[in-house]
Amino acid sequence: MFISVYVYLKVGVGVGMGVKTITISIEAYEALLRLKRPGESFSDVILRLAKKRSLLDLAGVWKDVDGEELDRVLKEIREAWLKWDTRIE
């Protein structure tokens, strides 16, 4: 089953918004809905997800995390890697 979604595209600086209709699956719509932040349009979600990213975008994201929380997160990551690291012989 599919759903039609209106996508608003900027057609030029200061010109206003154009409208384009696309068809996506219900599953894709629900995934976008889960990722949608308060006050964000579906166009905003799509543009945020499609944006090219750099590792430099992550610089400083851990600066406010205290040492205890960091230790807990790193422990969970190590445990996940150990579970994932199964070898096929």
TIKOL-348825 format. One record per atom (N, C-alpha, C): residue in one letter; atom name; y, z, x; residue number from 1. Coordinates in Angstrom, 1 decimal. Layout:
REC|res|atom|y|z|x|n
REC|a|CA|Y|Z|X|NUM
...
***
This chain:
REC|res|atom|y|z|x|n
REC|m|N|-1.2|0.0|0.8|1
REC|m|CA|0.0|0.0|0.0|1
REC|m|C|1.2|0.0|0.9|1
REC|f|N|2.2|-0.7|0.5|2
REC|f|CA|3.5|-0.8|1.2|2
REC|f|C|4.7|-0.4|0.4|2
REC|i|N|5.7|-0.1|1.1|3
REC|i|CA|7.0|0.3|0.4|3
REC|i|C|8.1|-0.5|1.1|3
REC|s|N|9.1|-0.8|0.3|4
REC|s|CA|10.3|-1.5|0.8|4
REC|s|C|11.3|-0.5|1.2|4
REC|v|N|11.9|-0.6|2.3|5
REC|v|CA|12.9|0.3|2.8|5
REC|v|C|14.2|-0.5|3.2|5
REC|y|N|15.3|0.0|2.8|6
REC|y|CA|16.6|-0.6|3.2|6
REC|y|C|17.0|-0.1|4.6|6
REC|v|N|17.3|-1.1|5.4|7
REC|v|CA|17.7|-0.7|6.8|7
REC|v|C|19.1|-1.2|6.9|7
REC|y|N|20.0|-0.3|7.3|8
REC|y|CA|21.4|-0.7|7.5|8
REC|y|C|21.7|-1.1|8.9|8
REC|l|N|22.2|-2.3|9.2|9
REC|l|CA|22.4|-2.8|10.5|9
REC|l|C|23.9|-2.9|10.7|9
REC|k|N|24.4|-2.5|11.8|10
REC|k|CA|25.8|-2.7|12.2|10
REC|k|C|26.0|-4.2|12.5|10
REC|v|N|26.9|-4.9|11.9|11
REC|v|CA|27.1|-6.3|12.1|11
REC|v|C|28.2|-6.6|13.0|11
REC|g|N|28.9|-5.6|13.4|12
REC|g|CA|30.1|-5.8|14.3|12
REC|g|C|30.9|-4.5|14.4|12
REC|v|N|31.7|-4.3|15.4|13
REC|v|CA|32.5|-3.2|15.6|13
REC|v|C|33.6|-3.2|14.5|13
REC|g|N|33.7|-2.2|13.7|14
REC|g|CA|34.7|-2.1|12.7|14
REC|g|C|34.6|-3.1|11.5|14
REC|v|N|33.5|-3.8|11.4|15
REC|v|CA|33.3|-4.8|10.4|15
REC|v|C|32.6|-4.1|9.2|15
REC|g|N|31.8|-3.1|9.4|16
REC|g|CA|31.1|-2.5|8.3|16
REC|g|C|29.6|-2.6|8.5|16
REC|m|N|28.9|-2.4|7.5|17
REC|m|CA|27.4|-2.4|7.6|17
REC|m|C|26.8|-3.5|6.8|17
REC|g|N|25.8|-4.2|7.3|18
REC|g|CA|25.0|-5.2|6.6|18
REC|g|C|23.7|-4.5|6.2|18
REC|v|N|23.0|-5.1|5.2|19
REC|v|CA|21.8|-4.5|4.7|19
REC|v|C|20.7|-5.5|4.9|19
REC|k|N|19.5|-5.0|5.4|20
REC|k|CA|18.3|-5.8|5.6|20
REC|k|C|17.2|-5.0|5.0|20
REC|t|N|16.3|-5.7|4.2|21
REC|t|CA|15.2|-5.0|3.7|21
REC|t|C|14.0|-5.3|4.5|21
REC|i|N|13.2|-4.3|4.8|22
REC|i|CA|11.9|-4.4|5.5|22
REC|i|C|10.8|-3.8|4.7|22
REC|t|N|9.6|-4.2|5.0|23
REC|t|CA|8.5|-3.6|4.3|23
REC|t|C|7.6|-2.8|5.4|23
REC|i|N|7.4|-1.6|5.1|24
REC|i|CA|6.5|-0.7|6.0|24
REC|i|C|5.4|-0.1|5.1|24
REC|s|N|4.4|0.3|5.8|25
REC|s|CA|3.3|1.0|5.1|25
REC|s|C|3.8|2.4|4.6|25
REC|i|N|3.1|3.0|3.7|26
REC|i|CA|3.4|4.4|3.2|26
REC|i|C|3.2|5.3|4.4|26
REC|e|N|2.2|5.0|5.2|27
REC|e|CA|1.9|5.9|6.4|27
REC|e|C|3.1|5.9|7.4|27
REC|a|N|3.7|4.7|7.6|28
REC|a|CA|4.8|4.6|8.5|28
REC|a|C|6.0|5.3|7.9|28
REC|y|N|6.2|5.1|6.6|29
REC|y|CA|7.3|5.8|5.9|29
REC|y|C|7.2|7.3|6.0|29
REC|e|N|6.0|7.8|5.8|30
REC|e|CA|5.8|9.3|5.9|30
REC|e|C|6.0|9.8|7.3|30
REC|a|N|5.6|8.9|8.3|31
REC|a|CA|5.8|9.3|9.7|31
REC|a|C|7.3|9.4|10.0|31
REC|l|N|8.1|8.4|9.5|32
REC|l|CA|9.6|8.4|9.7|32
REC|l|C|10.2|9.6|9.0|32
REC|l|N|9.7|9.9|7.8|33
REC|l|CA|10.2|11.0|7.0|33
REC|l|C|10.0|12.4|7.7|33
REC|r|N|8.8|12.5|8.4|34
REC|r|CA|8.5|13.7|9.2|34
REC|r|C|9.5|13.9|10.4|34
REC|l|N|9.9|12.7|10.9|35
REC|l|CA|10.7|12.7|12.1|35
REC|l|C|12.2|12.8|11.8|35
REC|k|N|12.5|12.6|10.5|36
REC|k|CA|13.9|12.6|10.1|36
REC|k|C|14.5|14.0|10.2|36
REC|r|N|15.7|14.0|10.8|37
REC|r|CA|16.4|15.3|11.0|37
REC|r|C|17.4|15.4|9.9|37
REC|p|N|17.8|16.7|9.6|38
REC|p|CA|18.8|16.9|8.5|38
REC|p|C|20.1|16.0|8.8|38
REC|g|N|20.6|15.4|7.8|39
REC|g|CA|21.8|14.5|7.9|39
REC|g|C|21.6|13.2|8.6|39
REC|e|N|20.4|12.9|8.9|40
REC|e|CA|20.0|11.6|9.6|40
REC|e|C|19.5|10.6|8.6|40
REC|s|N|20.0|9.4|8.7|41
REC|s|CA|19.5|8.3|7.8|41
REC|s|C|18.2|7.7|8.5|41
REC|f|N|17.4|6.9|7.7|42
REC|f|CA|16.2|6.3|8.3|42
REC|f|C|16.6|5.4|9.4|42
REC|s|N|17.8|4.7|9.3|43
REC|s|CA|18.3|3.8|10.3|43
REC|s|C|18.5|4.6|11.6|43
REC|d|N|19.1|5.8|11.4|44
REC|d|CA|19.3|6.7|12.6|44
REC|d|C|18.0|7.1|13.3|44
REC|v|N|17.0|7.4|12.5|45
REC|v|CA|15.7|7.8|13.0|45
REC|v|C|15.1|6.6|13.8|45
REC|i|N|15.1|5.4|13.2|46
REC|i|CA|14.6|4.2|13.9|46
REC|i|C|15.3|3.9|15.2|46
REC|l|N|16.6|4.0|15.2|47
REC|l|CA|17.4|3.8|16.4|47
REC|l|C|17.2|4.8|17.5|47
REC|r|N|17.0|6.1|17.0|48
REC|r|CA|16.8|7.2|18.0|48
REC|r|C|15.4|6.9|18.7|48
REC|l|N|14.4|6.5|17.9|49
REC|l|CA|13.1|6.3|18.4|49
REC|l|C|13.0|5.1|19.3|49
REC|a|N|13.8|4.1|19.0|50
REC|a|CA|13.7|2.8|19.7|50
REC|a|C|14.6|2.8|20.9|50
REC|k|N|15.4|3.8|21.1|51
REC|k|CA|16.4|3.9|22.2|51
REC|k|C|15.6|3.9|23.6|51
REC|k|N|16.0|3.1|24.5|52
REC|k|CA|15.4|3.2|25.9|52
REC|k|C|15.8|4.6|26.5|52
REC|r|N|14.9|5.2|27.1|53
REC|r|CA|15.1|6.5|27.7|53
REC|r|C|14.9|6.5|29.2|53
REC|s|N|15.5|7.4|29.8|54
REC|s|CA|15.4|7.6|31.3|54
REC|s|C|14.9|9.0|31.5|54
REC|l|N|14.2|9.3|32.6|55
REC|l|CA|13.8|10.6|33.0|55
REC|l|C|15.0|11.5|33.2|55
REC|l|N|16.1|10.9|33.5|56
REC|l|CA|17.4|11.7|33.7|56
REC|l|C|17.8|12.3|32.4|56
REC|d|N|17.4|11.7|31.2|57
REC|d|CA|17.8|12.3|29.9|57
REC|d|C|17.2|13.7|29.8|57
REC|l|N|16.1|14.0|30.5|58
REC|l|CA|15.5|15.3|30.4|58
REC|l|C|16.0|16.3|31.4|58
REC|a|N|16.9|15.9|32.3|59
REC|a|CA|17.5|16.8|33.2|59
REC|a|C|18.2|18.0|32.5|59
REC|g|N|17.8|19.2|32.9|60
REC|g|CA|18.4|20.4|32.3|60
REC|g|C|17.9|20.9|31.0|60
REC|v|N|16.9|20.2|30.4|61
REC|v|CA|16.4|20.7|29.1|61
REC|v|C|15.7|22.0|29.2|61
REC|w|N|15.2|22.4|30.3|62
REC|w|CA|14.5|23.7|30.5|62
REC|w|C|15.4|24.8|31.0|62
REC|k|N|16.7|24.5|31.2|63
REC|k|CA|17.6|25.5|31.9|63
REC|k|C|17.7|26.8|31.2|63
REC|d|N|17.6|26.8|29.8|64
REC|d|CA|17.8|28.1|29.1|64
REC|d|C|16.5|28.7|28.7|64
REC|v|N|15.4|28.2|29.2|65
REC|v|CA|14.1|28.8|28.9|65
REC|v|C|13.8|29.9|29.9|65
REC|d|N|13.5|31.1|29.4|66
REC|d|CA|13.2|32.3|30.3|66
REC|d|C|11.9|32.1|31.0|66
REC|g|N|11.7|32.8|32.0|67
REC|g|CA|10.5|32.7|32.9|67
REC|g|C|9.2|33.0|32.1|67
REC|e|N|9.2|34.0|31.2|68
REC|e|CA|8.0|34.3|30.5|68
REC|e|C|7.6|33.2|29.6|68
REC|e|N|8.6|32.6|28.9|69
REC|e|CA|8.3|31.5|28.0|69
REC|e|C|7.8|30.3|28.8|69
REC|l|N|8.4|30.0|30.0|70
REC|l|CA|8.0|28.9|30.8|70
REC|l|C|6.5|29.1|31.3|70
REC|d|N|6.2|30.4|31.7|71
REC|d|CA|4.8|30.7|32.1|71
REC|d|C|3.8|30.4|31.0|71
REC|r|N|4.2|30.8|29.8|72
REC|r|CA|3.3|30.6|28.6|72
REC|r|C|3.1|29.1|28.4|72
REC|v|N|4.1|28.3|28.4|73
REC|v|CA|4.0|26.8|28.2|73
REC|v|C|3.2|26.2|29.3|73
REC|l|N|3.5|26.5|30.6|74
REC|l|CA|2.7|26.0|31.7|74
REC|l|C|1.2|26.3|31.6|74
REC|k|N|0.9|27.6|31.1|75
REC|k|CA|-0.5|28.0|31.0|75
REC|k|C|-1.2|27.1|29.9|75
REC|e|N|-0.5|26.9|28.8|76
REC|e|CA|-1.0|26.0|27.7|76
REC|e|C|-1.2|24.6|28.2|76
REC|i|N|-0.3|24.1|29.0|77
REC|i|CA|-0.5|22.7|29.5|77
REC|i|C|-1.7|22.7|30.4|77
REC|r|N|-1.8|23.6|31.3|78
REC|r|CA|-3.0|23.7|32.2|78
REC|r|C|-4.3|23.7|31.5|78
REC|e|N|-4.4|24.6|30.4|79
REC|e|CA|-5.6|24.7|29.6|79
REC|e|C|-5.9|23.4|28.9|79
REC|a|N|-4.8|22.7|28.4|80
REC|a|CA|-5.0|21.4|27.7|80
REC|a|C|-5.6|20.4|28.7|80
REC|w|N|-5.0|20.4|29.9|81
REC|w|CA|-5.5|19.4|30.9|81
REC|w|C|-7.0|19.7|31.3|81
REC|l|N|-7.4|21.0|31.3|82
REC|l|CA|-8.8|21.3|31.7|82
REC|l|C|-9.7|20.8|30.5|82
REC|k|N|-9.3|21.0|29.3|83
REC|k|CA|-10.1|20.5|28.2|83
REC|k|C|-10.2|19.0|28.2|83
REC|w|N|-9.1|18.3|28.5|84
REC|w|CA|-9.0|16.9|28.5|84
REC|w|C|-9.8|16.3|29.6|84
REC|d|N|-9.9|17.0|30.7|85
REC|d|CA|-10.4|16.4|32.0|85
REC|d|C|-11.9|16.5|32.0|85
REC|t|N|-12.6|15.8|31.0|86
REC|t|CA|-14.0|15.7|31.0|86
REC|t|C|-14.5|14.5|31.7|86
REC|r|N|-15.4|14.6|32.5|87
REC|r|CA|-15.9|13.4|33.3|87
REC|r|C|-17.2|12.8|32.7|87
REC|i|N|-17.2|11.5|32.6|88
REC|i|CA|-18.4|10.8|32.2|88
REC|i|C|-19.2|10.3|33.4|88
REC|e|N|-20.4|10.7|33.5|89
REC|e|CA|-21.2|10.3|34.7|89
REC|e|C|-22.3|9.4|34.3|89
***
